Amino acid sequence: MNQPYPPQLSPQTLSQRIAFIRADWHGDIVGNCHAAFLDAVAERGFAVEQIDTFTVPGVFEIPLQAKLLAKSGRYAAIVASGFVVDGGIYRHDFVSTAVIDALMSLQVEQEVPVLSAVLTPHHFHEHEAHLSFFQQHFLIKGREAAEACLATMENVNQARKLSVD
């Protein structure tokens, strides 16, 4: 069945709750993803009061927070946002891979969509050009996460309805 994208939101989707987890490391950048996410869901008619925001110190703490939220049964979807940069101490690729793998396993295990706006640039230096680029990029990723989240919630609701019928 082909549906227009983005799909129209059903009353069931509009009445559900979303958890948004944001890592505080580089919070000035990650905060843009959160703000853009809230703006985008509101534009689609989803009440921002139905979104609970949780802040964790860094991305490594996201999977545990997401698991606890998924197990609560309160949320129809969980969105995670963070920024993993190479600080010169360890390979940031390993951290981001561990986080993404954990989030993927969690959504399959708990049957709750977990969407990621956890980004790992190849190069990041704290100078104005990179700060500005990633602040703008996280605005884009926040909007994309919102669209993906709402579409996924709608698809999950439809699939669950089909399994009951």
C-alpha positions in Angstrom: 0.0 0.0 0.0 1.6 3.3 -1.1 1.0 6.3 1.1 2.0 9.9 0.6 5.1 11.0 2.5 4.9 12.3 5.0 1.9 10.2 6.0 -1.2 11.8 7.6 -1.0 11.3 11.3 -3.8 9.2 12.8 -5.5 10.1 16.1 -3.7 7.2 17.7 -0.3 8.6 16.7 -1.2 12.1 17.8 -2.2 10.8 21.2 1.1 8.9 21.9 4.2 10.1 23.8 7.8 10.5 22.6 11.0 10.5 24.6 13.8 12.6 23.4 17.3 11.9 24.8 19.9 14.5 24.3 23.6 14.1 25.2 24.9 17.2 26.9 28.5 16.9 25.5 28.6 19.7 22.9 25.1 20.7 24.1 25.2 24.0 22.2 25.2 22.0 19.0 23.0 19.0 20.1 20.4 21.5 21.4 19.7 22.6 17.8 18.6 19.1 16.9 16.2 19.1 19.9 14.8 22.5 19.0 14.3 21.7 15.3 12.7 18.3 16.3 10.1 20.1 18.5 9.4 22.7 15.8 8.9 20.0 13.1 6.6 17.8 15.1 4.5 20.8 16.2 4.2 21.8 12.5 2.7 18.3 11.8 0.1 18.7 14.6 1.9 16.7 17.3 1.7 18.4 20.7 5.1 19.2 22.1 3.7 18.6 25.6 3.7 14.9 24.7 7.4 14.9 24.3 9.5 14.3 27.4 13.1 15.4 27.2 16.0 13.6 29.0 19.5 14.9 29.2 22.5 12.6 29.7 26.2 13.5 30.1 27.3 12.0 26.8 26.3 9.6 24.0 27.6 6.6 25.9 24.9 7.0 28.4 22.1 7.1 25.8 21.5 3.4 25.4 20.8 2.7 29.1 18.5 5.7 29.3 16.7 4.6 26.2 16.3 1.0 27.5 14.8 2.2 30.8 12.4 4.5 28.9 11.4 1.7 26.5 10.8 -0.7 29.3 8.5 1.8 31.0 5.9 1.3 28.3 5.1 5.0 28.3 6.6 5.9 25.0 5.6 5.1 21.4 9.1 6.2 20.2 12.4 7.3 21.5 14.7 9.7 19.7 18.4 10.1 20.7 20.7 13.0 19.7 24.4 13.4 20.4 27.7 14.5 18.9 30.7 12.2 19.0 34.0 13.8 18.2 37.6 12.6 18.1 39.1 14.0 21.3 42.4 12.4 20.6 42.2 9.9 23.5 40.4 7.1 21.9 38.7 6.3 18.5 35.3 7.9 18.4 34.3 5.4 15.8 34.1 2.7 18.5 32.0 4.8 20.8 29.5 5.7 18.0 29.4 2.1 16.8 28.7 0.9 20.3 25.9 3.4 20.8 24.2 2.8 17.4 24.4 -1.0 17.8 22.9 -0.8 21.3 20.0 1.4 20.1 19.3 -0.9 17.1 19.3 -4.0 19.4 17.1 -2.2 21.9 14.4 -1.3 19.4 14.2 -4.8 18.1 14.2 -6.3 21.7 11.6 -3.9 23.2 9.5 -3.3 20.0 9.7 0.5 20.5 11.2 2.6 17.7 14.5 4.2 18.6 15.7 6.8 16.2 19.2 8.2 16.1 20.5 11.6 15.4 23.8 10.7 17.0 26.4 12.1 14.6 30.1 11.3 14.3 31.9 13.6 11.9 35.2 12.6 10.4 36.7 15.9 11.3 35.7 18.4 13.9 37.7 21.2 15.4 36.3 23.8 17.7 36.7 26.8 15.4 34.0 29.0 14.1 33.6 27.4 10.7 33.0 23.9 12.2 30.8 25.1 15.0 28.6 27.0 12.6 28.4 24.1 10.1 27.4 21.6 12.8 25.0 23.9 14.5 23.2 24.3 11.2 23.5 20.6 10.4 21.9 19.6 13.6 18.9 21.8 12.7 18.5 19.8 9.6 18.9 16.5 11.5 16.3 17.5 14.0 13.7 18.1 11.3 14.7 14.8 9.6 14.4 12.9 12.9 11.0 14.4 13.5 9.7 13.3 10.1 11.2 9.8 10.5 9.8 9.5 14.1 6.3 10.4 13.2 6.3 8.2 10.0 7.7 5.3 12.0 5.1 5.7 14.8 2.4 5.7 12.1 3.8 2.6 10.4 4.2 0.7 13.7 0.6 1.6 14.7 -0.6 0.3 11.3 1.4 -2.9 11.6 0.1 -3.6 15.2 -3.4 -3.0 14.0 -2.9 -5.6 11.2 -1.5 -8.1 13.6 -4.7 -7.8 15.8 -7.1 -8.0 12.9 
